[in-house]
Structures are given as structure tokens and as C-alpha cells.
């Protein structure tokens, strides 16, 4: 038995050269590698700026600790202000 030729309803597109796809892949890898290096450099610069900012703030006096009573008093004031009729419709 021999296989008969099959009539297809569509014509298959001709294959394109593979070097085009490989070159696009290499280009994409190069661009992404460059972006990763730039991101890493930006992170290093940000860390250096944070360290410099920390050195500048070292001369400042530390903030005073607020007592729990004071925090509770301020919380009551805020609750009283938010409980007024002007704010009830916004919650």
C-alpha cells in the first residue's frame, strides 16, 4: 500500500531562517543584561546616599520618647474629633 497525497485546505508559510530569531534573542539578552547592571549600580548609589544621610543625621539630638499617657490622651482627642457629627458620614 502506498500513501496517497493529501490535499490541504491551507498553504503552509515557508520557514524563515533561524538566525533571525537567534539574533533577536541575543539582542534581548544584551539589553536585559545592561538593564540589570544599571539597576545594580542604582541600588549601590542609593545605599551610598543612605549611608551619607545617616552620617549627616548623626549630629542631631535623638527625639524624646513620648509617654504612654500622652499617647493615650492624644488618641482620645482624635477619637472625639472623628466621632463628631461632621465626620460620621465619611466613615
N, C-alpha and C positions, 0 to 999 in steps of 0.2 A: 504494500500500500504506500502510495506517495501522498504527501500532504498537498492539498490544493491551496492555491494562492487566495488570501482573504482580502476582500475589498473593504477598506476602512472608510468611515464617514468623514474623517478629517485628515488633513495632511500634516504630518509632524514637522515642527520647525527644525531647521538644520542646527546641529550642535555648534555652539560658539567655542572659540579657543579657550582653553583652561587658564592660560597665562593672564587673561584679563581679570578673572576672579582672584587669582593669586596676588596680582599686583594691587588690587583694591584691598585685600586682606592685609598685605604688608603696609600699605599706606595707613589703614585704620589702626594697626598696631603701633606704628610710629607716632601718630597723633595722640593716641591714648597714653603712650609712654611719656611723651612730652608733657601732657596734662598732669600725669601723676607726679612727675618731677616738680612742676610748678606748684602743685598743691603741697607737696612736702616742704618746699622752700618757704611757702607762705606760712605753714604751721611753725617752722623754725623761727621765722621773723616774728610771728605773733608771740611765741614763747619768750623770745628775747625782749620784746616790748613789755610783756607782763612782768618779767624779771626787773627791767629798768623801772617800771612804775612802782613795783614793790620796794625798790631801793629808795625811790623818791618819797614814798609814804612812810618810810621807817623813822623819819624825824618827827612825825606828828605824834601828838599825845593820844593814847588809846581812849576810846569813848567810855564814858562812865556806864556802869551797869545800872539798869533801871530795876527798882524794887518790884516785887510781885504785887504789892498793894497798889502801887502807882499804875501798873498794867491793868489790874482789875478795875480800878477807878476809871481809867480811860475806856475800857471795854463797856462799862455801864453807861458812860456818856454816849458812846457810839450806838449802843442798843437803844437808848432813849431817843436819840435823834432819828434812827431808822424806824422806830416804832410809831413816829408821829403820823398823822393822817396824810401829810403831803407825800410820803414815800410808800404808803400801803398799796397803791395801785401799780407800782413799778416792780413789786416782787413777784 
